[in-house]
Amino acid sequence: MTTQRALSPFETGYFSASARFGSVPVAGMPLFIGSVVRGTVDAGLLRRVLAELAGVHPLLRCRVTTENTLAFRLQEDFRPRLDVTEGGDDAYLRLLNSPQDWTTGLFRGHLLRDGSSSRVVLVIHHGIADGRSAFPLLDEMWRRYTALASGTGGLPAPVESRLPDAVDTRLASVVPDAEITGFLDLVARAATGGGPAPAMLRPDGDGTADDPLGRFALDRVELDTGTTGALLTTARAHGLTVNALLCGAVLATVRAHLEPAAGALPMLCGHAADLRSSLRPELSASTVLNCASGLGTMLAVDAGADPVALAREVAADVRAALARRDPARFLLASQRVRNEAEAAALGARPTIAVSNVGRIPRHPAPAGLSVVRDEAYAMAVGMPPKLSAFTYDGRLTVQVEYDTAVHGRERMGRLGRDLEAALRKIARTPAPAVAAPGFPVTTA
């Protein structure tokens, strides 16, 4: 039984001041995951469920000690705190912008009440969880809450005390050293090749943290089931995934907001990448652990570029990168940089980043409660603008997330509206009867 273990190099960055993973400032970053529901959530039942979750997932009841080396230490008597407050969207934004104290634990809950609606938010230190494991944790929360509310005595909650090994510790037995060195050699050649830097959205924030609505912002694009289904049909007809279409749409949208307005510009699309399938044995999404890495697609984007054509470029590049195991190599190579040029290349800021969790099944809910939507958020000071996307119960949600001290609300709001218009246009456009050559129709 492992009740304490040292943090790995990858995990250490999330608990070290001013640390970055690639272009992302990760130190102390919180991960918010939750649901908006119609009806009243019972705070007492929710507290019991949070305690069950912490018992089943040992990292949730850890704290980080600093004696000699950073280490996770299991707290057998840990009970997650649940704060209950009044408020709706504004209260939620204040929560997203509130500083988090991780000294006593890495997991807590918030229950916001707003008239006939409730909002349940789980707050998790990003160093112990990623988006891929956070959504299954949220679903488990609802399954446990529903079982307790039904009066059946709840679900089994076996207490687990063995801490899972870190993702980079697991990868060390999967990725040979030669692959990591080869990846760094490619990075070094690219760094000395003199290629153009990615175009960036011009900063137009006020340069302060004094935004009255909170420094960290989001604009939500929500498509109904009909539009989401039409988007999926279009993607399949082109032999693409919805994620590829989303990347193509956002690249074309952001290009329209870049200067100069005419001509092709180099753009870097960042992608969040889940490493669970790279591990042997493969790690399930239900294991609470941070297994997130990333990769990037660099391409030249003309003004007025076709989103579907861009989606094809992105899809081909991502397929090749995954075949090379670039996300795993990137994570390990980041720990072995040999000079400042390699560090700068690995830390290149994307023009826009996309994190798509994929399809989320509808959560169970007891009588009197109905889950309206899920929400997830993770942002840090100076972080590049990004999209967080997921499809819940057949409806695609895309969140445009940004730091208002760098990017102003007015321009980013227009960008979000333009992206929604682009996605709706793609969904309305008749798709070809046969997929384009080289892009067989998929069912995923």
PLY file of the C-alpha trace (Angstrom):
ply
format ascii 1.0
element vertex 444
property float x
property float y
property float z
element edge 443
property int vertex1
property int vertex2
end_header
0.00 0.00 0.00
1.50 3.35 -1.11
0.26 6.14 1.15
3.02 8.56 0.18
5.15 9.06 -2.91
7.34 11.77 -4.37
5.95 13.97 -7.10
7.29 13.18 -10.55
9.03 15.90 -12.62
5.82 16.42 -14.60
3.68 16.75 -11.46
6.24 18.97 -9.73
5.66 21.72 -12.28
2.03 22.04 -11.17
3.17 22.65 -7.59
6.14 24.95 -8.29
6.02 28.72 -8.53
5.93 30.14 -12.07
6.32 26.71 -13.72
5.14 26.10 -17.29
4.36 23.03 -19.34
5.09 24.03 -22.89
3.41 27.42 -23.29
0.98 26.89 -20.41
1.63 28.42 -16.96
0.50 25.50 -14.79
1.68 26.33 -11.27
-1.20 25.98 -8.83
-3.81 25.82 -11.59
-7.29 24.74 -10.45
-9.56 22.57 -12.57
-13.28 23.31 -12.22
-15.79 20.69 -13.31
-19.52 20.81 -12.61
-23.15 20.80 -13.69
-26.04 23.25 -13.79
-29.30 21.60 -12.71
-32.95 22.47 -12.36
-34.06 21.72 -8.85
-32.55 21.78 -5.36
-29.45 19.76 -4.54
-29.30 18.38 -1.00
-26.09 19.69 0.60
-25.96 16.88 3.15
-26.13 14.16 0.50
-23.56 16.01 -1.60
-21.11 16.16 1.32
-21.45 12.40 1.74
-20.85 11.87 -1.98
-17.72 14.05 -1.95
-16.36 11.97 0.93
-17.08 8.78 -1.03
-15.28 10.14 -4.09
-12.24 11.01 -1.97
-12.26 7.50 -0.53
-12.42 5.77 -3.91
-9.81 8.05 -5.59
-6.80 8.39 -3.29
-5.18 11.43 -4.95
-8.32 13.41 -4.04
-7.56 13.06 -0.33
-3.85 13.88 -0.55
-1.97 16.99 0.42
1.49 17.95 -0.80
4.31 17.96 1.75
7.57 19.87 1.29
9.81 17.97 3.67
13.07 17.28 1.76
11.16 16.77 -1.49
7.66 17.42 -2.78
5.48 14.41 -2.05
1.84 13.39 -2.02
0.75 12.26 1.44
-2.53 10.44 1.94
-4.88 11.90 4.58
-6.98 9.02 5.82
-9.33 11.31 7.78
-9.77 13.85 4.95
-13.29 15.09 4.26
-13.65 17.46 1.30
-14.99 20.90 2.16
-18.31 21.91 0.62
-19.14 25.62 0.45
-22.82 26.49 -0.06
-23.59 30.00 -1.35
-26.28 31.87 -3.23
-25.77 33.03 -6.80
-25.87 32.23 -10.50
-23.55 33.04 -13.38
-21.85 35.98 -11.65
-21.16 33.88 -8.56
-19.75 31.14 -10.79
-17.37 33.62 -12.46
-16.26 34.87 -9.06
-15.50 31.29 -8.09
-13.44 30.76 -11.26
-11.47 33.88 -10.39
-10.98 33.17 -6.69
-7.54 32.15 -5.36
-7.38 28.57 -4.14
-5.65 27.43 -0.96
-4.25 23.92 -1.49
-2.41 23.55 1.84
-4.99 21.29 3.48
-6.24 19.38 0.45
-6.44 19.22 -3.34
-10.18 18.61 -3.74
-13.29 20.46 -2.61
-16.83 21.28 -3.70
-19.06 24.31 -4.15
-22.85 24.37 -4.30
-24.37 27.53 -5.74
-28.12 28.07 -5.38
-29.98 30.38 -7.74
-33.74 30.27 -7.26
-35.04 27.03 -8.71
-31.61 26.10 -10.10
-28.43 24.76 -8.55
-24.82 24.56 -9.68
-22.49 21.86 -8.38
-18.79 22.57 -8.92
-15.91 20.25 -8.08
-12.59 22.07 -7.61
-9.52 19.89 -8.18
-5.84 20.79 -8.33
-4.84 20.31 -11.97
-1.68 18.55 -10.83
-3.72 15.46 -9.88
-6.40 15.42 -12.59
-7.09 16.32 -16.21
-10.26 16.99 -18.15
-10.47 13.39 -19.34
-10.67 12.08 -15.76
-12.69 15.02 -14.40
-15.79 14.29 -16.49
-16.01 10.62 -15.38
-15.54 11.84 -11.80
-18.47 14.23 -12.26
-20.56 11.40 -13.68
-19.64 9.19 -10.72
-20.70 12.00 -8.42
-24.15 12.05 -10.03
-24.47 8.26 -9.96
-23.63 8.20 -6.28
-25.89 11.16 -5.47
-28.80 9.61 -7.37
-28.37 6.27 -5.60
-28.36 7.96 -2.18
-31.33 10.18 -3.04
-33.33 7.16 -4.18
-33.08 5.66 -0.70
-31.37 2.44 -1.79
-28.40 2.98 0.52
-26.05 4.22 -2.16
-23.31 2.59 -4.21
-20.33 0.61 -2.87
-17.48 2.94 -1.94
-14.36 0.83 -1.37
-11.56 2.90 0.17
-8.45 2.83 -2.02
-5.10 3.80 -0.47
-2.59 3.02 -3.22
-1.55 6.19 -5.03
-1.34 5.78 -8.82
2.05 6.26 -10.43
2.58 9.52 -12.31
2.11 9.54 -16.06
5.77 10.33 -16.82
6.85 7.50 -14.51
4.60 5.16 -16.49
5.79 6.54 -19.84
9.43 5.89 -18.97
8.81 2.16 -19.48
6.98 2.72 -22.78
9.00 5.35 -24.66
12.67 4.46 -25.35
15.34 7.09 -24.64
16.28 7.06 -28.32
12.79 8.34 -29.24
13.10 11.22 -26.80
16.54 12.15 -28.11
15.25 11.94 -31.67
12.37 14.22 -30.80
14.76 16.78 -29.28
16.93 16.60 -32.41
13.86 17.44 -34.52
13.04 20.33 -32.19
16.64 21.58 -32.44
16.57 21.52 -36.24
13.25 23.36 -36.27
14.60 25.94 -33.82
17.57 26.72 -36.07
15.57 26.60 -39.30
14.47 30.19 -39.01
10.78 29.57 -39.69
8.24 32.32 -39.04
6.77 32.74 -35.60
3.05 31.99 -35.27
0.74 34.97 -35.72
-0.96 36.08 -32.51
-4.09 37.96 -31.62
-3.09 41.51 -30.79
-3.28 42.07 -27.02
-6.05 44.55 -26.30
-6.78 43.96 -22.62
-6.29 46.72 -20.09
-3.11 45.10 -18.75
-4.48 44.79 -15.22
-6.36 42.27 -13.14
-9.13 44.75 -12.32
-11.88 43.52 -14.65
-15.09 43.88 -12.59
-16.38 40.54 -13.93
-13.14 38.76 -13.07
-9.88 38.48 -14.92
-10.52 34.96 -16.25
-13.42 34.92 -18.70
-15.37 32.55 -20.91
-17.85 32.96 -23.74
-20.01 29.90 -24.29
-21.19 28.60 -27.67
-23.97 26.03 -27.27
-25.43 24.14 -30.21
-28.70 22.25 -30.00
-28.97 18.55 -30.81
-30.10 19.20 -34.39
-27.15 21.46 -35.22
-24.73 19.17 -33.41
-26.07 16.18 -35.34
-25.79 18.07 -38.63
-22.18 18.97 -37.78
-21.43 15.30 -37.11
-23.05 14.29 -40.40
-20.96 16.85 -42.28
-17.79 15.67 -40.55
-18.47 12.03 -41.43
-19.24 12.91 -45.05
-15.85 14.60 -45.32
-14.10 11.73 -43.55
-13.33 13.99 -40.59
-14.08 14.19 -36.90
-16.10 16.96 -35.30
-12.90 17.98 -33.52
-11.10 18.48 -36.84
-14.01 20.60 -38.13
-13.91 22.61 -34.91
-10.19 23.27 -35.38
-10.73 24.30 -38.99
-13.56 26.63 -38.01
-11.64 28.31 -35.22
-8.50 28.75 -37.34
-10.53 30.44 -40.07
-12.34 32.55 -37.47
-9.20 33.66 -35.66
-7.51 34.44 -39.02
-10.25 36.99 -39.70
-9.24 38.76 -36.47
-5.48 38.81 -37.23
-3.45 41.56 -38.82
-2.70 42.10 -41.66
-6.16 41.36 -43.00
-4.92 40.06 -46.38
-2.55 37.22 -47.29
-1.48 34.00 -45.62
-0.23 34.01 -42.04
1.52 31.24 -40.08
-0.80 29.93 -37.38
-0.15 27.35 -34.69
-3.15 25.35 -33.46
-2.43 23.74 -30.11
-4.16 20.49 -29.16
-4.59 18.95 -25.74
-3.68 15.26 -25.89
-4.63 12.49 -23.51
-1.83 10.00 -22.81
-3.88 7.23 -21.22
-4.01 5.12 -24.37
-0.21 5.40 -24.68
0.35 3.56 -21.41
0.74 -0.17 -20.97
-1.51 -1.34 -19.52
-3.83 1.38 -20.77
-5.18 3.61 -18.03
-8.93 4.13 -17.84
-10.50 7.59 -17.81
-12.02 6.82 -14.41
-8.56 6.91 -12.76
-8.07 10.38 -11.30
-4.60 11.36 -12.51
-3.16 14.12 -14.70
-2.28 12.49 -18.03
-2.55 15.58 -20.25
0.06 16.49 -22.83
-0.16 18.40 -26.08
0.90 18.82 -29.67
0.68 21.55 -32.29
-0.23 21.97 -35.94
1.55 24.76 -37.84
-0.02 25.85 -41.10
-0.36 28.88 -43.34
-3.88 30.30 -43.28
-5.16 32.67 -45.94
-7.77 35.32 -45.28
-11.13 33.73 -46.03
-9.72 30.19 -45.82
-12.17 27.29 -46.12
-12.68 25.72 -42.66
-13.14 22.23 -44.15
-9.87 22.47 -46.07
-8.11 23.61 -42.88
-9.76 20.72 -41.01
-8.25 18.26 -43.51
-4.78 19.72 -42.93
-5.22 19.53 -39.18
-6.56 15.97 -39.30
-3.66 14.72 -41.42
-1.07 16.41 -39.20
-2.63 15.14 -35.97
-2.86 11.57 -37.31
0.83 11.65 -38.20
1.77 13.16 -34.82
-0.18 10.53 -32.90
1.40 7.75 -34.98
4.80 9.13 -33.94
3.67 9.30 -30.29
4.51 13.00 -30.25
2.43 13.86 -27.14
4.31 11.27 -25.05
7.65 12.30 -26.53
6.86 15.98 -25.97
6.11 15.45 -22.28
9.33 13.52 -21.65
11.46 15.74 -23.90
10.30 18.80 -21.94
12.19 17.36 -18.96
15.43 16.92 -20.92
15.93 20.14 -22.88
19.60 20.70 -23.70
19.67 24.42 -24.39
17.62 27.61 -24.43
16.72 27.26 -28.11
15.07 23.88 -27.51
13.27 25.24 -24.45
11.95 28.19 -26.47
10.77 25.91 -29.31
8.98 23.54 -26.92
7.38 26.55 -25.23
6.11 28.22 -28.42
2.75 29.88 -27.81
-0.08 28.70 -30.05
-2.24 31.16 -31.95
-5.20 29.31 -30.46
-5.45 26.05 -28.49
-8.24 23.48 -28.54
-9.09 20.99 -25.79
-11.91 18.66 -26.80
-13.00 16.02 -24.29
-15.47 14.47 -26.74
-18.85 12.89 -26.01
-20.23 12.98 -22.48
-23.24 10.73 -21.75
-26.23 12.15 -19.92
-25.83 11.91 -16.15
-28.41 10.14 -14.01
-30.41 12.39 -11.70
-32.98 11.66 -9.00
-36.61 12.73 -9.17
-36.90 16.51 -8.93
-33.51 17.21 -10.53
-32.59 17.63 -14.19
-29.04 18.27 -15.42
-29.12 21.20 -17.85
-25.46 21.25 -18.87
-21.92 20.45 -17.77
-19.16 23.00 -17.35
-15.37 22.78 -17.13
-12.72 25.49 -16.78
-8.97 25.82 -16.25
-7.10 29.07 -16.82
-3.98 30.82 -15.50
-2.46 34.30 -15.71
-1.13 35.03 -19.20
-2.34 31.75 -20.63
-2.94 31.80 -24.42
-6.62 31.90 -25.45
-8.14 28.46 -25.88
-11.28 26.53 -26.61
-12.70 23.87 -24.32
-15.22 21.66 -26.09
-17.38 18.69 -25.21
-20.64 17.16 -26.40
-23.06 16.53 -23.55
-26.24 14.58 -24.23
-25.92 15.23 -27.97
-25.28 18.99 -27.66
-21.91 20.52 -28.51
-20.60 23.15 -26.10
-17.56 25.25 -27.02
-16.12 27.62 -24.44
-13.83 30.45 -25.58
-11.57 31.03 -22.57
-9.13 33.91 -22.08
-7.33 36.26 -19.71
-8.99 39.69 -19.94
-5.79 41.43 -18.86
-4.38 40.33 -22.23
-7.42 39.95 -24.49
-10.40 42.28 -24.16
-13.95 41.04 -23.76
-15.34 42.98 -26.71
-13.04 41.48 -29.35
-13.10 37.99 -27.85
-16.88 38.17 -27.66
-17.01 38.93 -31.38
-14.63 36.04 -32.02
-16.95 33.68 -30.14
-19.99 34.87 -32.07
-18.10 34.52 -35.37
-17.07 30.99 -34.41
-20.67 30.06 -33.66
-21.76 31.46 -37.03
-19.01 29.45 -38.77
-20.04 26.21 -37.07
-23.71 26.76 -37.92
-22.79 27.50 -41.54
-20.77 24.28 -41.77
-23.70 22.34 -40.29
-26.09 23.86 -42.88
-23.82 23.30 -45.88
-24.69 20.15 -47.87
-21.88 17.63 -47.53
-20.49 15.59 -50.42
-22.08 12.22 -51.01
-18.63 10.63 -51.05
-15.78 11.56 -48.78
-12.79 13.34 -50.25
-9.96 11.07 -51.53
-7.66 9.99 -48.74
-10.25 10.70 -46.05
-12.46 7.61 -45.63
-15.74 8.11 -43.87
-15.42 7.36 -40.16
-17.95 6.50 -37.51
-16.13 8.27 -34.67
0 1
1 2
2 3
3 4
4 5
5 6
6 7
7 8
8 9
9 10
10 11
11 12
12 13
13 14
14 15
15 16
16 17
17 18
18 19
19 20
20 21
21 22
22 23
23 24
24 25
25 26
26 27
27 28
28 29
29 30
30 31
31 32
32 33
33 34
34 35
35 36
36 37
37 38
38 39
39 40
40 41
41 42
42 43
43 44
44 45
45 46
46 47
47 48
48 49
49 50
50 51
51 52
52 53
53 54
54 55
55 56
56 57
57 58
58 59
59 60
60 61
61 62
62 63
63 64
64 65
65 66
66 67
67 68
68 69
69 70
70 71
71 72
72 73
73 74
74 75
75 76
76 77
77 78
78 79
79 80
80 81
81 82
82 83
83 84
84 85
85 86
86 87
87 88
88 89
89 90
90 91
91 92
92 93
93 94
94 95
95 96
96 97
97 98
98 99
99 100
100 101
101 102
102 103
103 104
104 105
105 106
106 107
107 108
108 109
109 110
110 111
111 112
112 113
113 114
114 115
115 116
116 117
117 118
118 119
119 120
120 121
121 122
122 123
123 124
124 125
125 126
126 127
127 128
128 129
129 130
130 131
131 132
132 133
133 134
134 135
135 136
136 137
137 138
138 139
139 140
140 141
141 142
142 143
143 144
144 145
145 146
146 147
147 148
148 149
149 150
150 151
151 152
152 153
153 154
154 155
155 156
156 157
157 158
158 159
159 160
160 161
161 162
162 163
163 164
164 165
165 166
166 167
167 168
168 169
169 170
170 171
171 172
172 173
173 174
174 175
175 176
176 177
177 178
178 179
179 180
180 181
181 182
182 183
183 184
184 185
185 186
186 187
187 188
188 189
189 190
190 191
191 192
192 193
193 194
194 195
195 196
196 197
197 198
198 199
199 200
200 201
201 202
202 203
203 204
204 205
205 206
206 207
207 208
208 209
209 210
210 211
211 212
212 213
213 214
214 215
215 216
216 217
217 218
218 219
219 220
220 221
221 222
222 223
223 224
224 225
225 226
226 227
227 228
228 229
229 230
230 231
231 232
232 233
233 234
234 235
235 236
236 237
237 238
238 239
239 240
240 241
241 242
242 243
243 244
244 245
245 246
246 247
247 248
248 249
249 250
250 251
251 252
252 253
253 254
254 255
255 256
256 257
257 258
258 259
259 260
260 261
261 262
262 263
263 264
264 265
265 266
266 267
267 268
268 269
269 270
270 271
271 272
272 273
273 274
274 275
275 276
276 277
277 278
278 279
279 280
280 281
281 282
282 283
283 284
284 285
285 286
286 287
287 288
288 289
289 290
290 291
291 292
292 293
293 294
294 295
295 296
296 297
297 298
298 299
299 300
300 301
301 302
302 303
303 304
304 305
305 306
306 307
307 308
308 309
309 310
310 311
311 312
312 313
313 314
314 315
315 316
316 317
317 318
318 319
319 320
320 321
321 322
322 323
323 324
324 325
325 326
326 327
327 328
328 329
329 330
330 331
331 332
332 333
333 334
334 335
335 336
336 337
337 338
338 339
339 340
340 341
341 342
342 343
343 344
344 345
345 346
346 347
347 348
348 349
349 350
350 351
351 352
352 353
353 354
354 355
355 356
356 357
357 358
358 359
359 360
360 361
361 362
362 363
363 364
364 365
365 366
366 367
367 368
368 369
369 370
370 371
371 372
372 373
373 374
374 375
375 376
376 377
377 378
378 379
379 380
380 381
381 382
382 383
383 384
384 385
385 386
386 387
387 388
388 389
389 390
390 391
391 392
392 393
393 394
394 395
395 396
396 397
397 398
398 399
399 400
400 401
401 402
402 403
403 404
404 405
405 406
406 407
407 408
408 409
409 410
410 411
411 412
412 413
413 414
414 415
415 416
416 417
417 418
418 419
419 420
420 421
421 422
422 423
423 424
424 425
425 426
426 427
427 428
428 429
429 430
430 431
431 432
432 433
433 434
434 435
435 436
436 437
437 438
438 439
439 440
440 441
441 442
442 443
